[in-house]
Amino acid sequence: MAQNQIAEHEQGPEATATGVIDDLKSGASHLAGRAAATVNDTLETGREYAGRIREAGQNLAEDVYQTGHRRAEEAAFYAELGYEEVRDWARSHPSQALGIAAGIGLLLGILVARR
């Protein structure tokens, strides 16, 4: 180390300044390279996570769609079953069905007339 200081002192201040600037440039270049590598690694990791999240979202959406489709089919089945039961009851009790229909019509007419 003492020899470096003696050599630098013998070379003069301009040579020493040039050496320091060259060392700074080299260090800055090295840091820039490491920073670029870190940014690239971070981007790659981000893309990986985004891909996983996108895949999980697509799977969840597919599951929700399938569940909704099954529920809609069940609702349609029970609605049709209920309609058939009401239709059969109305056919077996026509006078009661007519009285219920008239009562509902009267209530609806009163509600509409009040507005």
C-alpha positions as semicolon CSV with decimal commas, in nm:
position;residue;x (nm);y (nm);z (nm)
1;M;0,000;0,000;0,000
2;A;0,286;0,234;0,081
3;Q;0,436;0,155;-0,257
4;N;0,107;0,253;-0,431
5;Q;0,102;0,585;-0,252
6;I;0,465;0,649;-0,344
7;A;0,398;0,551;-0,706
8;E;0,091;0,776;-0,718
9;H;0,285;1,063;-0,563
10;E;0,564;1,024;-0,817
11;Q;0,317;1,016;-1,110
12;G;0,166;1,346;-1,014
13;P;-0,184;1,468;-0,929
14;E;-0,320;1,442;-1,285
15;A;-0,229;1,075;-1,316
16;T;-0,378;1,008;-0,971
17;A;-0,702;1,188;-1,063
18;T;-0,723;0,993;-1,389
19;G;-0,677;0,666;-1,198
20;V;-0,948;0,760;-0,949
21;I;-1,187;0,858;-1,229
22;D;-1,114;0,531;-1,410
23;D;-1,182;0,339;-1,086
24;L;-1,508;0,530;-1,036
25;K;-1,614;0,459;-1,396
26;S;-1,534;0,092;-1,352
27;G;-1,727;0,076;-1,025
28;A;-2,022;0,263;-1,175
29;S;-2,024;0,031;-1,474
30;H;-2,019;-0,272;-1,244
31;L;-2,305;-0,128;-1,034
32;A;-2,506;-0,053;-1,349
33;G;-2,461;-0,411;-1,465
34;R;-2,573;-0,547;-1,128
35;A;-2,871;-0,310;-1,124
36;A;-2,976;-0,422;-1,472
37;A;-2,949;-0,786;-1,369
38;T;-3,159;-0,716;-1,057
39;V;-3,423;-0,536;-1,264
40;N;-3,437;-0,825;-1,512
41;D;-3,471;-1,078;-1,229
42;T;-3,747;-0,869;-1,071
43;L;-3,934;-0,842;-1,402
44;E;-3,909;-1,216;-1,459
45;T;-4,037;-1,287;-1,108
46;G;-4,323;-1,042;-1,163
47;R;-4,416;-1,212;-1,488
48;E;-4,410;-1,548;-1,314
49;Y;-4,643;-1,427;-1,037
50;A;-4,872;-1,257;-1,289
51;G;-4,897;-1,584;-1,483
52;R;-4,985;-1,776;-1,170
53;I;-5,246;-1,519;-1,069
54;R;-5,396;-1,517;-1,420
55;E;-5,418;-1,898;-1,419
56;A;-5,576;-1,903;-1,074
57;G;-5,827;-1,637;-1,182
58;Q;-5,920;-1,832;-1,493
59;N;-5,968;-2,149;-1,289
60;L;-6,183;-1,964;-1,038
61;A;-6,392;-1,806;-1,313
62;E;-6,446;-2,147;-1,472
63;D;-6,554;-2,295;-1,137
64;V;-6,795;-2,006;-1,075
65;Y;-6,938;-2,043;-1,425
66;Q;-6,990;-2,419;-1,382
67;T;-7,153;-2,369;-1,041
68;G;-7,384;-2,099;-1,179
69;H;-7,476;-2,318;-1,473
70;R;-7,564;-2,611;-1,243
71;R;-7,771;-2,384;-1,017
72;A;-7,959;-2,240;-1,315
73;E;-8,039;-2,591;-1,439
74;E;-8,163;-2,688;-1,090
75;A;-8,379;-2,374;-1,069
76;A;-8,529;-2,445;-1,412
77;F;-8,603;-2,805;-1,311
78;Y;-8,778;-2,702;-0,989
79;A;-8,970;-2,422;-1,163
80;E;-9,098;-2,668;-1,421
81;L;-9,186;-2,918;-1,150
82;G;-9,375;-2,648;-0,955
83;Y;-9,559;-2,538;-1,269
84;E;-9,667;-2,895;-1,339
85;E;-9,794;-2,939;-0,981
86;V;-9,993;-2,613;-0,995
87;R;-10,134;-2,704;-1,337
88;D;-10,242;-3,048;-1,215
89;W;-10,400;-2,900;-0,902
90;A;-10,586;-2,635;-1,106
91;R;-10,721;-2,902;-1,339
92;S;-10,845;-3,112;-1,049
93;H;-10,997;-2,810;-0,865
94;P;-11,119;-2,571;-1,138
95;S;-11,367;-2,369;-0,929
96;Q;-11,109;-2,301;-0,653
97;A;-10,846;-2,210;-0,912
98;L;-11,090;-1,967;-1,077
99;G;-11,171;-1,807;-0,739
100;I;-10,800;-1,766;-0,657
101;A;-10,730;-1,614;-0,999
102;A;-11,020;-1,369;-0,957
103;G;-10,896;-1,268;-0,611
104;I;-10,544;-1,205;-0,737
105;G;-10,683;-1,004;-1,029
106;L;-10,892;-0,792;-0,793
107;L;-10,592;-0,722;-0,566
108;L;-10,375;-0,625;-0,861
109;G;-10,648;-0,397;-0,995
110;I;-10,672;-0,218;-0,659
111;L;-10,295;-0,173;-0,639
112;V;-10,274;-0,033;-0,992
113;A;-10,569;0,202;-0,933
114;R;-10,397;0,353;-0,624
115;R;-10,092;0,461;-0,821
